[in-house]
C-alpha cells in the first residue's frame, strides 16, 4: 500500500513539474503497475489511478497515446475514464485499438461514438469481436460502403430485423456487400430470398452454391413472385378489349394523361394501366404487357420517359409491376436516378428503334433490341 501511495505522490510531482519526456516515462511506469495488479486495486485506488492516467496522457504526442491504447486494448481491467478518452481520441490511430478490441467499453459508449464520430471510427467498431443490434443499427444507418462490408463480414455481429432490412436495401448494386450479407448464416429466410432475387447472376450463383439445400426453394419463390403479375395479366387478358375501349374513349376526348395512368396503377388496375401506356405510346399492348412482366425496371422507365410520364406516375407503375415483395427504398432511389438521367428524346429514339426492329425480328428480339438501347443510352 505504501508503495502505491508513494508512487501516486511521485506521479503527482511529475505532472506538476516534469517535462513531457518525464510524463511519458511515468505513464509507462503507471501502465506497468496497473497491468500487473489491476484486479488487486480497491475501487477508490482505481479511481485515483484513472485520474492520473488522464492527466499524464494529456498533451503528450499521439504516438505515446497510441502505445498506451495498444497496451490497454486487450486488458481485462482498465481505467474506465482513460479508456473512454482514448476511444474518442481525435487521432484515429490512437482510438482504433480501443474501439476494435477493448472489452472495457460498454455498449452505451460505443453507440455514442458510432453516432457522433467519422467513418474511420465506425469502421474500427465494426471489427469488434461481438456487436449487438443496437450498435449495428447505427453502423448500417450511418456507415459508408466500407463500414457496411466490414459489419456484414463480422460473424460476431447481430442485427435487428430493421437493421437487416436496411442492410439488404443498401446492398443493392454492391456485389461484395450482397455476397457478404447473403452468406450470413443468421439472415432471415425472407430477406435471403430478397437479396438473392436482386443479386447479379455471378453473386446469385455463389450464394446458391453455398446453400444448395435451399437453392431450389429460392428459385421457386422467385418464380412465384415473378408470376404474380403474369397470372393477373393472363386472368385479365380477355378484358383487354374492354380496357382498350375505355382508355381509347378517354384518349379521344382528351382525358387520358399521366394522372389517369397514376390512378390506374395505384388502384392495381393492370389492364387499364397497360392499355393506357400502350395507347399513349402508340405501342402494341403485348409489348407493354411484356415490359410490365419483365424483372428489369429499365424497360418501363424507357416507356414512361418516351410518353412523358412524370416521376410520380412512373413510380406508381413500377410499384404495380413489382409484385408482393414491392421495391426496396434503394431500388426506388436507383430507379429515380435512371429516370432523371434518361432524356425523353433518348427514350423516344430508343422506342422507335425498338418498334422498328420488332417489326422485322418479332417481339422477343425487339425486347432485346431495347435492352441494347438501354445499355448504350
N, C-alpha and C positions, 0 to 999 in steps of 0.2 A: 504493500500500500504506500509506504514511504517513497518507494522508487517511482511510482506513478505520480504521486503528488509533487515530488521533486522535478520530474520530467515536465509536468504541466507548468510549474513555476518557471522552469528553464525556457520552455517554448513561449511563454508569455513575454519573457525578456527578448527573445529573438524577434517576436512580432513587433515589439515596441522599438527595438534599437537595431536589429540586424539588417544586413543587406539582402537583396533578392537571392543571392547565392546561398547565404546562410539559411534563408527561409526554405529554399528548395531542399537543402540537406536536412533541415529539421522536419520538413514534411515527409521525407523519405524515412526518417527515423520513426516518426509517429505512425506511418503506414506499417512499417515492420512490426511495431509493438501491437498495433491493433490486429493485424493479420495473425499474429502468433497466439493471441489470447482474447480474441474478440468476444467469445461466448463466456468469458470469465468476468467481464466487467458488470458492475451494477448499472442500473438504468441511469442514475444520476451521473456516473462516470462517462457513460456513452454519450449523454447529452453534452457534457463538458468537452469531451474529445471531438464531438461533432462540430462544435463551435470553433475549436482550434483548427480543425481541418479546413473549415470555411475561410477563416482568417488567414491561414498560411497559404491557401491556394488562390487567394485574391491577388490580382495584379501580377501574377507570375506568367511567364511565357506559355503559350499554348502547348508547346512540346512537353513541358513539365506537367501540365494538367492532363495531357493525353497519357503520360506514363502512369499518373495516379488513376485515371479512368480504367486503363488496362488492368492494373493490379486489383482494383476493386470490383471489376465487372463480374468475375466468377466467384466472388466471396459469398459465402452463405449468409454471413452477417456483415453489414457495412453501415457506416454512419448515415442515417437517412437523409439529413439535410444536404450533406455534400454529394450524395448520390443523385439527389434531385437536381442540385445545381449543375453537376456535370452533365446530366441528361439534357438539360436545357441550354447548355453552353453554346455561345454564339459560333464557335468553331465546330463544324460537324465532325471533324476528325477526333475531337475530344468527346463529343456526345455519342458517337457511333458505338464504341464498345459497351457502354452502359445501356443504350437503347436496344441493342441487339441481343445482349446476354444477361444483364443483371436481373436476378430474381428478387432483388430488394425494391424494385419499382412496382408499385401496386397499379391496379387497373385504372384507378382514377387519375393517377399521374400520367399514365400512358395516353389515356383519352384526351387529356388536356394538351399534351404535346402534339398528337396527330391532328388535333383540331386547330391548333394555332401556328404550328411551325411549317417550314417549307418541305418540298417533296423529298429532299435528301434525308430528312428526319423520318418521314413516313416510310421511306424505303428501308431504313435501318430497323424500324419497328417491325416491318413486315417479315423480317427474317428470324424473329424470336422463335424459340422452341415451341411455344404454345401461344395462341391468340384466341381470346374469347369473342363471341359475336358482337359485343358492344364496341370492341376495337375494330374488328373487320368491317363493321357497318360504316365507320368513318373512313377507313382506308379505301373502301370501294367507292364511296361518295366523293372523296377529295383527291384520291390518288391519280397520278398520271399513268400512262401505259406501263412504265417500268414498275411502278408500285403494284398495279393490278396483276401483272405477270408474276411478280415475286410472291404476292399474297396467295395467288391461285396455286402456285407450286408448293406452298408451305403445307405439309401434311399435318402439322400441328394446329392449323388454323380452323376455327369453327365459324360457321356462318348462320345468321338468322335466315328465315325464309325470304324476307325482304332483301337482305343483303345478297343472297344467292340470285334472286331475280335480277337485281341491278347488275351483278357481275355478269350474268348471262347476256343482259342487254348491251353492256359495254364491250362484250367480247365480239360483237358483230363486226365482221370485216378484218379482224385481227386473228390470223391463223394460229399464231403461237399461243395467244391467250385462249382461244377457242379450244385448242387441244389440251391445254393445262386444265381448264375448267371441266371439259368433258371427261377427262381422265380421273377426276377426283372420285374416290370410292363412296363418298358420302353425299354426292349430288342427288337431289330428289329425282325420281324417275321422270316425272312430267317435264322437269327442266332439262334433263338429259335428252329427252326426245326433241325438245325445242331447239337446243343448241346443235344437235346433230342435223336437224332439218335445215338450219341456217348455215351450216358449215360448208366450206368449199369441198369439192369432190375429194381432194387429196386428204384433207383432215377427216372427212367423214369416213373414208376407208380406214384410216389409222384407228379412229375411235371404235369402229365396228369390229376391227380385227382384235382390238384389245379386250373387247367384251363380246365374243361370238355367241355366247349363250342368249343374249338379248337382241342381237343384230336383226334377226328375223322379225321380232316383235316391233322393233323401231321402224323397219321398213313398212310393216303392215300399218302401223299407226300413222306414219307419214302419208301413206297411200289413202288411208281412210279420211284424213284431214283434207287432202287434195281433192278427194272425190265428192266432198260435200257440195261444193259449188256445181260440180259436174252433174251430180244426181238431181239437184234442184233444177238445173237448166234442162236436163233430159225430161224430168217430170213436167216441166212447164213449156217444153218446146212446141206442143200443139197450140199453145196460147200466143205464140209469136205473131200470128196473123192478127189477133185481137190487139196485142200490144202495138204492133206496127200501125194498125188503123187508127188507134187512139193517138199515138205520138205524131203521126202524119197530120192529123187534124189540128193538133197544137202548132205544128210547124207551119202549115198553110196559113193559119190565122195569126202568125207572128207571136205565138205564146210559148214557144219552145226555146229555152235558153239554159244557161248554167244553173239558175236557181231551181228549175224543174228537174234537171239531172241530179242535183244535190238532194232534192226532196225524195226522188225515186230511190236513190241509193240509201238514204237514211231510213226509209221505210222498208228496206230489204226487198224492194220490188225489182227482182233481177231482170225479168222480161222487159219491163218498161225502161229500165236503165240501159239495157243492151240495145233496145230498139232506138232509144234517143241518141246514144253515141253513134250508132250506125247511120242514122238519118242526118245528124249534124255534120258528120264527117264524110258523108257520101261513101260509106264503106259497106261491103257485104256483111249482113248480120252474123253469118257464121264466122267471119274473121274477128269481129268484136267479141263474140262468144268465146272464141279460142284465146283471145288476149285476156279475157277475164279468168279463164281456167288456168292459164299458164302460171307457173311458180314465179317467174321473173316479173317484177313490178315495172320494169322499164317500158314494156310494151304499152301498158295503159298510160304511162306518163307521156309517151310519144303521141298517143291518140288524143289525150287531153290537151296537150300543148298545141297540136295541129288544129284542133277545132276551137281553141281559145278559151278553154275552161280555166277559171281561177283556181288557186290552191285549195280553197275550202271545198269546192265541188270535187276536185281531183282526190283529195284526201277521203271524202265520203265514199267514192267509188273504190278506192284502194282498200278501205276497211270492209266494204261489202264483199270484195272478192277474196279476203284473207281467211275466211272460214272461222271455225270456233276458237282457234288459238289467237286470232287477232294479229295485230302487228305490234312489236315492241316499240318503245319510245325511240330507241336507237335506229330502228328501221324507218320509222316515220321521219326522223331527222335526216337520214340519208336520202329518203325519197324527196323531201323538201329541197335538199341541196341539188339533187339531179334535176328537179323541176325548175329551180331558179337558174341553173346553168344552161339549160336547154332553151335555145331561142325558138320562138314559134315558127320562124321562117325555115329553120333547120328541120324542125319536126314535119312541117308541111312538105318540104322537099323529100324527106325520107319516106313519108307516106305515099307520095306519088310514085317513087321508085318501087316501093313495096307492092303497090297495086299493079303497076305495070309489069313487074316481073312475075307477079302472081297470076296474071292472065296467061302468061306463057308457060309457067312451070307448075301451076297448081298451088293450092293453099298451103300445104306443108312447106314447099320450097319457098313461097313468098314470105312465110314467117321467118325462115332462116335468113332471107334477104334483109328483113327488118332488123334482125339481130346483128347482121353485118353493119347496117346503118347505125345502130346504137353504138357499136364498138368504135366506129370511125368518127362519130359525131363529136 
